[in-house]
């Protein structure tokens, strides 16, 4: 199913609900104001820059294209917003830096997994 450009606000709202986020949390994660998120969701035909749409998509862990097409989101492979954001940020780094940071995160997770088992 295709969404029109006029439906962008309702598509953002659907993705936000699927992610289990409030407008306040989406605003915090995207670096935008709550007022802006509220306005974009409720105003049909509202203009939004690609930069801001990208911020919202990153915060929700989706691609911008997901706002324009309906997809099956029942998959258990979906990631929480911060996890998806972390993956997107790692993809922007060069291979060596991304690998080094991933190694450190892995060590941290191993430590916390051992601690929680005790």
Secondary structure, DSSP 8 states (H G I E B T S, - for coil): -B--GGGHHHHHHHHHHHHT--HHHHHHHHT--HHHHHHHHHSTT----HHHHHHHHHHHT--GGGGTB------TT---HHHHHHHHHHHHS-HHHHHHHHHHHHHHHHHHHHHHH-
